[in-house]
Amino acid sequence: MKVQICFGGVATTLIKNSNIFGKFNKEFLVLEIDERSIQKVHEQLPAKNLCITNISTDQVQRNGDPDFIYRKINSIINNEMTVFLNNEEPRSKGLEQNAGRAIYYSVGNNAHTSTKVENFFNTTMPCPKCAAKIRFWNYNLSNMGKFKCTECDFKSQESPDVVIKDIDFDNNIITCDGIQYNVQYTLPYYIYNYALDIAVCKKLGIDELELKKAIESFVNPLHRREEIHYNGKEIKYFRMKQENPETLQNALDTIRLDKTVKAIFIGLFVIKDFPPAYTNTFYFFDCDLNEIVQSEVEKYVIFSKTVSYDTANRLVYAGVDKHKLVIMDVDDISKVMEQIKNIETNNIYIITGMKPYKEIKKYFQTTVAVSEE
């Protein structure tokens, strides 16, 4: 099966894959739809299959509460539609109620599955059926894991249709239905995406060998993790979409697995995609920092104008010794990176949003070798 990936909007994708008479000339069409646009797109393209990965707090400056997005998606679901639902994400699974058929995909417990220590900052979400509290037994990602409503019968399926398990993180191998896949990425959100891919292909009758080949050859051209070697130091640079706690938690979950001495640089910036500028730092307050704070961290270097002190406060609330904090209320990346010379450990992590990426790359470009994971 030949697959053509188009980087563009819905209209552009349709035009590129249609003949001169306007007839679509491909067997399958897979579109990633902006959550706010899904109702309008569905009016013109009434798809019979809908895939949901998660519905969580994201871009509050345009989306507001995630339940607002839940209602938008739920409004287009009907009894002729098949929905592919994340079995470990309550809002996603809640969309089963109006669908003609629901197919559930899942990721089993693995070496990276975690639990949260109860503290003041822990939050959960309301049940999409009765609005009572959702209880998570464990987490594969923030607010994503085996769960049950504390009041009604709503819970994750005991036997979902597709389950990825036996994850070998050292050798990048995942197993589903007895088939092993040698994959490029084993971060939790990638594994959920693999599970969704398998569920969709099984439903559409795509050959298992074709599926295996596709999954194993997949390379993300926009992968957001790099390793940088600089003056004898190993730097792991994580850049992320800054407007939700899930992507930040994913980076923190990777760091928490490192039990050796390390230094952590964190740069969360004001987002100026449209006025008013977005300075809300709730996403860091929603993250679980317990294991990182209890691990061996030499220094925390916190930087960026406006947001740096909020970030530092969250670390202090989590129990970080103030003497380990270096707060830099600046946007000058060269001044921030100069702090690396003052770090004794050779093991350094950098977490930023997308804004300073080009400047950080430029700083290291002439002096280090950069290798993507």
C-alpha positions as CSV (number, residue, x, y, z in Angstrom):
1,M,0.0,0.0,0.0
2,K,1.4,3.4,-1.0
3,V,0.9,6.2,1.5
4,Q,1.2,9.9,0.7
5,I,1.5,12.3,3.6
6,C,0.4,15.9,2.9
7,F,1.5,18.8,5.1
8,G,-1.3,21.3,4.7
9,G,-4.9,22.0,5.5
10,V,-8.0,19.9,4.7
11,A,-8.7,21.8,1.4
12,T,-5.1,21.5,0.3
13,T,-5.0,17.8,1.0
14,L,-8.2,17.2,-0.9
15,I,-7.0,19.2,-3.9
16,K,-3.7,17.5,-4.1
17,N,-5.3,14.1,-4.1
18,S,-8.1,14.7,-6.6
19,N,-8.2,14.6,-10.4
20,I,-9.0,17.5,-12.7
21,F,-12.7,16.7,-12.4
22,G,-12.6,17.1,-8.6
23,K,-12.9,13.4,-7.8
24,F,-10.8,12.1,-4.9
25,N,-8.4,9.4,-6.2
26,K,-7.1,7.7,-3.1
27,E,-8.5,4.6,-1.3
28,F,-8.3,6.1,2.2
29,L,-8.2,9.7,3.6
30,V,-6.9,10.3,7.1
31,L,-7.2,13.9,8.3
32,E,-6.0,15.5,11.6
33,I,-8.7,17.9,12.4
34,D,-8.4,20.9,14.7
35,E,-10.7,20.3,17.6
36,R,-12.5,23.6,17.2
37,S,-13.1,23.0,13.5
38,I,-14.5,19.5,13.7
39,Q,-18.1,20.4,13.5
40,K,-17.7,22.4,10.2
41,V,-15.4,19.9,8.7
42,H,-17.8,17.0,9.5
43,E,-20.6,18.9,7.8
44,Q,-18.7,18.7,4.5
45,L,-16.9,15.4,5.1
46,P,-19.3,13.2,7.1
47,A,-16.7,10.5,8.1
48,K,-17.8,7.2,9.4
49,N,-14.7,6.6,11.5
50,L,-13.4,9.0,14.1
51,C,-10.2,8.5,16.2
52,I,-9.7,10.2,19.5
53,T,-6.3,10.2,21.3
54,N,-7.1,12.4,24.3
55,I,-9.2,15.4,25.4
56,S,-7.2,17.3,27.9
57,T,-6.3,20.9,28.9
58,D,-4.6,22.5,26.0
59,Q,-4.3,26.0,24.6
60,V,-6.7,27.5,27.2
61,Q,-6.4,30.9,25.5
62,R,-8.4,29.5,22.6
63,N,-10.0,26.3,23.9
64,G,-11.0,27.2,27.4
65,D,-12.0,24.1,29.4
66,P,-11.4,20.6,27.8
67,D,-15.1,19.8,28.5
68,F,-15.9,22.5,25.9
69,I,-13.9,20.5,23.3
70,Y,-15.6,17.3,24.5
71,R,-19.0,18.7,23.8
72,K,-17.9,19.9,20.3
73,I,-16.6,16.4,19.4
74,N,-19.6,14.6,21.0
75,S,-22.0,16.7,18.9
76,I,-20.9,15.0,15.6
77,I,-21.0,11.4,16.9
78,N,-23.9,9.4,15.7
79,N,-25.1,5.8,15.5
80,E,-23.6,5.3,12.1
81,M,-20.1,6.2,13.3
82,T,-17.3,4.0,14.6
83,V,-15.1,5.7,17.2
84,F,-11.6,4.6,18.2
85,L,-11.2,5.5,21.8
86,N,-8.3,5.7,24.2
87,N,-9.3,3.2,26.9
88,E,-7.2,5.0,29.5
89,E,-8.4,8.6,29.0
90,P,-11.8,9.2,30.5
91,R,-13.1,12.0,28.3
92,S,-12.1,10.0,25.2
93,K,-13.8,6.9,26.4
94,G,-16.9,8.9,27.4
95,L,-17.6,9.5,23.7
96,E,-18.8,5.9,23.4
97,Q,-22.3,6.8,24.5
98,N,-23.7,8.0,21.2
99,A,-21.5,6.0,18.7
100,G,-22.8,3.1,16.7
101,R,-19.6,1.2,17.5
102,A,-16.7,1.8,19.9
103,I,-13.3,0.3,19.5
104,Y,-11.0,0.6,22.5
105,Y,-7.2,0.7,22.3
106,S,-4.9,0.5,25.3
107,V,-1.4,0.4,26.7
108,G,-0.7,-2.1,29.4
109,N,1.2,-1.5,32.6
110,N,4.9,-1.2,31.9
111,A,8.2,-0.1,33.4
112,H,7.3,3.6,33.0
113,T,3.8,3.3,34.5
114,S,3.6,5.4,37.6
115,T,1.4,6.4,40.5
116,K,1.0,9.9,42.1
117,V,1.8,10.8,45.6
118,E,-1.3,12.6,47.1
119,N,-0.6,16.3,47.6
120,F,-2.2,19.7,47.4
121,F,-1.5,20.1,43.6
122,N,-3.1,16.8,42.6
123,T,-6.2,17.1,40.5
124,T,-8.5,14.8,38.7
125,M,-11.4,15.2,36.3
126,P,-15.2,14.8,36.4
127,C,-16.8,11.7,35.1
128,P,-18.3,12.4,31.6
129,K,-21.4,10.4,32.6
130,C,-22.3,11.6,36.1
131,A,-19.7,14.4,36.9
132,A,-18.4,12.6,40.0
133,K,-14.7,12.2,40.7
134,I,-12.6,9.9,38.5
135,R,-10.0,7.7,40.4
136,F,-6.9,6.6,38.6
137,W,-5.2,3.4,39.7
138,N,-2.0,4.2,37.8
139,Y,-0.7,6.5,35.0
140,N,0.9,6.0,31.6
141,L,0.7,9.7,31.0
142,S,-0.8,12.6,33.0
143,N,-4.5,11.8,33.6
144,M,-4.2,8.7,31.4
145,G,-4.2,5.3,32.9
146,K,-6.5,2.6,34.3
147,F,-9.5,4.5,36.0
148,K,-13.0,4.2,37.5
149,C,-15.6,6.7,38.5
150,T,-16.1,6.9,42.2
151,E,-19.9,7.0,41.9
152,C,-21.2,5.3,38.7
153,D,-20.2,2.3,36.6
154,F,-18.0,4.2,34.1
155,K,-14.5,2.8,33.9
156,S,-11.8,1.7,31.5
157,Q,-12.6,-1.5,29.7
158,E,-11.2,-4.7,31.3
159,S,-10.6,-6.3,27.9
160,P,-10.0,-3.5,25.3
161,D,-9.8,-4.5,21.6
162,V,-6.1,-3.6,21.1
163,V,-3.5,-3.7,23.9
164,I,0.2,-3.0,23.5
165,K,2.1,-4.7,26.2
166,D,5.5,-6.3,27.0
167,I,7.3,-3.1,26.1
168,D,11.1,-3.5,25.9
169,F,12.3,0.1,26.3
170,D,16.0,-0.9,26.0
171,N,15.5,-2.5,22.6
172,N,12.6,-0.4,21.3
173,I,10.2,-3.4,21.0
174,I,6.5,-3.4,21.6
175,T,4.1,-6.4,21.4
176,C,0.5,-6.5,20.4
177,D,-1.5,-9.7,19.7
178,G,1.7,-11.7,19.8
179,I,3.3,-9.6,17.1
180,Q,6.5,-7.8,17.9
181,Y,7.2,-4.4,16.4
182,N,10.7,-2.8,16.4
183,V,9.8,0.9,16.7
184,Q,11.7,4.2,16.5
185,Y,10.1,5.7,19.6
186,T,8.9,4.3,23.0
187,L,7.7,7.5,24.7
188,P,4.2,6.9,26.1
189,Y,2.3,9.1,23.7
190,Y,3.9,7.3,20.7
191,I,2.9,3.9,22.1
192,Y,-0.7,5.0,22.4
193,N,-0.5,6.2,18.8
194,Y,0.9,2.8,17.7
195,A,-2.1,1.2,19.5
196,L,-4.5,3.4,17.6
197,D,-2.8,2.6,14.3
198,I,-3.2,-1.1,14.9
199,A,-6.9,-0.7,15.9
200,V,-7.7,1.3,12.8
201,C,-5.8,-1.1,10.4
202,K,-7.5,-4.1,12.0
203,K,-10.9,-2.6,11.4
204,L,-10.1,-1.6,7.8
205,G,-8.7,-5.0,7.0
206,I,-5.1,-3.8,6.2
207,D,-2.6,-6.7,6.0
208,E,-0.6,-7.3,9.2
209,L,2.7,-7.4,7.3
210,E,1.9,-4.0,5.7
211,L,1.0,-2.6,9.1
212,K,4.2,-4.0,10.7
213,K,6.3,-2.5,7.9
214,A,4.6,0.9,8.3
215,I,5.0,1.1,12.0
216,E,8.6,0.0,12.0
217,S,9.6,2.4,9.3
218,F,7.8,5.4,10.7
219,V,10.1,8.4,11.5
220,N,8.7,11.7,12.8
221,P,10.3,14.5,10.8
222,L,9.4,16.9,13.7
223,H,10.7,14.9,16.6
224,R,11.3,17.1,19.6
225,R,14.2,15.5,21.5
226,E,17.8,15.8,20.8
227,E,21.2,14.9,22.4
228,I,23.9,17.5,22.4
229,H,27.5,16.9,23.4
230,Y,29.2,20.0,24.7
231,N,32.6,20.3,26.5
232,G,32.4,16.8,27.8
233,K,28.8,17.2,28.9
234,E,25.8,15.2,27.7
235,I,22.8,17.5,27.2
236,K,19.3,16.1,26.6
237,Y,17.2,18.8,25.1
238,F,13.4,18.4,25.2
239,R,11.3,21.0,23.4
240,M,7.5,20.8,23.6
241,K,4.2,22.4,23.0
242,Q,4.0,24.6,26.1
243,E,0.3,25.1,26.4
244,N,-0.6,21.9,28.2
245,P,0.7,19.9,31.2
246,E,0.8,16.6,29.4
247,T,3.7,17.3,27.1
248,L,5.7,18.9,30.0
249,Q,4.9,15.9,32.3
250,N,6.1,13.6,29.6
251,A,9.5,15.3,29.6
252,L,9.6,15.2,33.4
253,D,8.7,11.5,33.4
254,T,11.7,10.8,31.3
255,I,13.9,12.7,33.7
256,R,12.5,11.0,36.8
257,L,13.8,7.6,35.5
258,D,17.3,8.9,35.6
259,K,18.5,8.2,39.1
260,T,22.0,9.7,38.6
261,V,23.2,13.2,39.5
262,K,21.9,15.8,37.0
263,A,21.2,19.4,36.4
264,I,17.9,20.6,34.9
265,F,17.3,23.8,32.9
266,I,13.7,24.9,32.5
267,G,12.6,27.7,30.2
268,L,8.8,28.4,30.0
269,F,8.1,31.5,28.0
270,V,5.2,33.9,27.3
271,I,3.3,32.7,24.2
272,K,2.5,35.4,21.7
273,D,0.5,33.5,19.1
274,F,-2.3,36.1,19.2
275,P,-3.3,38.8,21.7
276,P,-3.5,38.9,24.6
277,A,-0.1,37.2,25.2
278,Y,-0.5,33.9,27.1
279,T,1.4,33.9,30.4
280,N,-0.7,31.3,32.4
281,T,1.7,28.8,34.0
282,F,-0.9,26.4,35.3
283,Y,0.6,23.6,33.2
284,F,3.7,23.4,35.5
285,F,1.5,23.5,38.6
286,D,-0.5,20.5,37.2
287,C,2.7,18.4,36.9
288,D,3.9,15.8,39.4
289,L,7.4,16.7,40.5
290,N,7.7,14.4,43.5
291,E,10.2,11.8,42.1
292,I,12.4,14.5,40.4
293,V,12.6,16.6,43.6
294,Q,13.6,13.5,45.6
295,S,16.3,12.5,43.1
296,E,19.9,13.8,42.8
297,V,19.7,17.2,41.2
298,E,22.7,19.5,41.4
299,K,21.1,22.7,40.1
300,Y,17.8,23.9,38.6
301,V,18.4,26.8,36.2
302,I,15.1,28.5,35.6
303,F,15.0,31.1,32.8
304,S,12.8,33.5,30.8
305,K,11.3,36.9,31.3
306,T,8.0,37.0,33.3
307,V,7.5,33.3,33.7
308,S,10.7,32.3,35.5
309,Y,9.6,33.2,39.0
310,D,6.3,31.3,38.7
311,T,8.3,28.2,37.6
312,A,10.7,28.6,40.4
313,N,7.9,29.0,43.0
314,R,6.3,25.7,41.8
315,L,9.6,23.9,42.4
316,V,9.9,25.5,45.9
317,Y,6.3,24.3,46.7
318,A,7.4,20.8,45.6
319,G,10.2,20.9,48.2
320,V,13.3,22.0,46.2
321,D,16.0,23.6,48.3
322,K,16.2,27.3,47.3
323,H,19.9,27.1,47.2
324,K,19.7,24.8,44.2
325,L,17.8,27.3,42.2
326,V,19.4,29.7,39.7
327,I,16.7,32.1,38.5
328,M,17.4,34.1,35.3
329,D,14.7,36.7,34.5
330,V,16.1,37.0,30.9
331,D,15.3,35.9,27.4
332,D,18.9,36.0,26.3
333,I,19.6,32.4,25.5
334,S,23.4,32.8,25.3
335,K,23.5,34.1,28.9
336,V,21.5,31.1,30.0
337,M,23.6,28.5,28.2
338,E,26.7,30.0,29.7
339,Q,25.5,28.6,33.0
340,I,26.4,25.1,31.8
341,K,30.0,26.0,32.5
342,N,29.1,26.4,36.2
343,I,27.6,22.9,36.4
344,E,29.8,20.2,37.8
345,T,27.8,17.1,36.6
346,N,28.1,16.1,33.0
347,N,24.5,15.0,32.9
348,I,22.2,18.0,31.9
349,Y,18.6,18.2,30.8
350,I,17.0,21.3,29.1
351,I,13.3,21.7,28.8
352,T,11.8,24.6,26.8
353,G,8.7,25.4,24.7
354,M,9.2,25.9,21.0
355,K,10.1,29.6,21.2
356,P,13.8,29.4,22.1
357,Y,14.6,26.4,19.9
358,K,16.3,28.2,17.1
359,E,18.4,30.3,19.4
360,I,19.6,27.3,21.4
361,K,20.4,25.4,18.2
362,K,22.3,28.4,17.0
363,Y,24.3,28.7,20.2
364,F,25.5,25.1,20.0
365,Q,25.7,24.8,16.2
366,T,29.3,25.8,15.7
367,T,30.8,24.0,18.7
368,V,29.0,20.7,19.2
369,A,27.6,17.7,17.4
370,V,23.9,17.3,17.7
371,S,22.2,14.0,17.3
372,E,18.4,13.4,17.3
373,E,17.0,10.5,19.3
